[in-house]
Amino acid sequence: MILPAAWSSLPFFTESWAEIRSRLEGGNWLPGPERVFAALALTPPEKVRVVLLGQDPYPTPGHANGLAFSVTPGTPLPRSLNNIYKEMSSDIGATPANGDLGHWARQGVLLLNTALSVPPGAAGGHAKWGWDRLAREAVTHAQSLRPLAFILWGGHAQKALADLPRDCDHVIASAHPSPLSARKGFFGSHPFSRVNDWLAAQGEPVIDWAGLSPNLPQG
């Protein structure tokens, strides 16, 4: 498990990581050592412009790729992600070609889960291991560099980052895209156009949410 160098100064890595790593070693967990820090690796602090917080990786083997809400290419869209794409289609008229959201991360959308590991078939199985400290520290560090847009879907995300957004930040809080709650305020919330309107007002490039531009950053 290679630590993301750009984030290695966070206190989490000197004070909490060793214990979590020891619990992971030798075990069967997702998304696995090569992808556990994918969100931080793809979006270094100086690139973060939008924070989109999830809960934990998908517990089905082969689905999670280390980015919140994202799945490996070729994986059928999970129900929440399918609803996200329905809202995106309604909001901006286009959606990505598959469920891999890596192109969001490379444009500055920090797709971080509050827990970065999960046992196969056991959603929330590592939720109380102390991972949540990393999410708050990462967001606080990114805030020290620029104003941020926050997309907070559901009570879990809103509680996890409670009191962090500042007056200079832009917060979009709504119901979660889960089938259980999407019709209670997620559908019709227009998060994608609202974030882009705010970024444009800041003089920042907008996010190509659908991945249609041939000039998207790669890697």
N, C-alpha and C positions, 0 to 999 in steps of 0.2 A: 504494500500500500504506500504509494508515493504521495507525500504531503504536497499540497499546492503551494509552491514557493512564495507566490505573491501574497498569500494569506497566512504564512507561517508565523508571523509575529503576534497573532491573536493569542490571548492568554489561554484559551481552550487547549491549544496544542502543547503547552507546557504543564498545564494543571489538570486536565481532564482526559486527554487523548490516550495516555498510556493505559489507564484502566479499561477504557472501552476497547482498545486494541487487543488487550489480553483476553477479553471476553469473546472477541470475534475470532481469534486465532484458532485454527483447527475445527471451526464450526461450519455449518452449512447455512449461508445467509445470502441475501440478495441486496444490491445488484452485483456483489462480488468485489474483490480487492481492486480490480482494474477500473471500476466505475464508481466506487464509493464517493470520491471527491470530484466527480465529473462537473457538477454545477460550478464549483469554485475554480476548477481548472479552465473551463471554457469562458468564464466571466471574471477576470481579475478585478480588484477593487477599483482601479482607475477607469474601467469600462462600464461599471454598473450605472444604469440610468433608471431602471425599473426593477422593483422587487415583486416577485410573484411567489408566494409561500404555499407549499403543500404540506402534507402530513407525514407520510412515509412512503417508501418505494412500493410499487405493485408487488404483491406476494406470490404472483404466478411466475415460475421459472421462465426466463427468456423474454419477459415483458419489460421489466424496468431497465432503464439505461442511465440512471443516476441523476436525471433531471426531473423536477416536480411536474407531474401530469403527463410527462412524455413517455413514449414507448419505443421499442426498437422498430426500425422500418420493417414493414410486412406484418406486424402484429395488428389484429383487428382492434379498432378503436374501443377502449373501455368506455363505459356508459358516461362517465363524467366528461371525458375528453370529447366524446361524440356531441354532448350538449354544448361544450365550449365551441366546437366547430359550427354547430347550428347558430349560436349567438354571433359568431364571427361572420358567418354568411349573411345574416340579417343586418349586422352592423356595418361591415365594409364590403360585402358582396363577393368575397373570395375566401378560400381556406387552403391550408397546405395540402400537398399531395399525399402525405402519410402522417402517422402520429409522432414522428421524431421531431422534437422542438429544438433541436440543436441550433437551427438558424436563428431562433429567438435569443438563445444564450450568447451567440457570437455577436449579436447586435447590442448587447448590454442589458438583457433581461436576466436577472439573477433568479434562476429556477431552483430554489433551495427548499428541501423538505426539512421539517423540524426534527425528524429522525432520519439518518442517512443509511440505515440498515433495517432489514426485516427478515424473520425466519420464513422459509417457504410455507405458504398456506396459512400464515398467522399474522394478519394485518395488525399493526400496533404492538407487535411482540417485543420490540426494542424501544418503545416510546418513552420508557422511564429510565433509560440508561444514562441520561445526561446530555444527549445530543442537542437538545433545545438551546443549550447555552451557546453553541456554535452559531446558530441562526441569528440570535440577538447580537452577538459580537460582530459577526460579519456585516450585518446591516448597519450597526453603529459606525463601524469603520468606513463603510462606503459613504455614509452620510457626512463624514468629515471632509469629503472631497467635493461634494456638489449636492444640490437639491435632488431628491428622488421622487419618482412616482411609485406609489404602493397600490397593488391590486390585491385586496384581501377578501378572498372568497370564503365565507362561512365563519362561524364562531371560533373555530380552532385557530385559524390564521389571525383573526382579529385579536384574540386573547394573547396569542404567542408574541405579537409585536406591540401589545398595548403600551401606550405612552411614548413610543419611539418616534412616530411621525411628528415633524415640526411644522410651524406655520409656513415655512418656505417649501415644504414637500406637498405633493398632490396625492390625496388618498381617495381610492375608489373602493368602497366596502359594500358588499352585497351578499345575498344568499350564495351558498355553495352550488356548483353546477351538478351535483349529484341528482339522480332522478327523484330522490326524496324531497329535494328542496328547490330545484331549478326554477319551478314555476312560482316560487314565493319571493321573487325579486331578482333572480339571476337573469332570466330571459328579459330582454328589453333594457338591460343596464348599460349597454354600449361601451364596455370598458376599453375596447381597442381603439375606437375613434377618439374617445375622451383622453386617453393617454397620449395619442399622437397630437391632438390639439394642444395639450399642455406642453409637450416637448417642442412643438413648433413655436409656441409662445416664448419658450426659453431660448430659442435660437439653436435648438438641437435637431439633428436629423430624426425623422420619424422612424418608427419600427415597421419593417416590411413583414407584417404578421403572416401573410400567406406565402411568403417565400417566392415571390414572382420575379424579383429583380435578378438579372444575371450577374450583378456586381456584389452580391452578398459576400461577406467575409467567410472564408473557408478555414477548416482545421479544427 
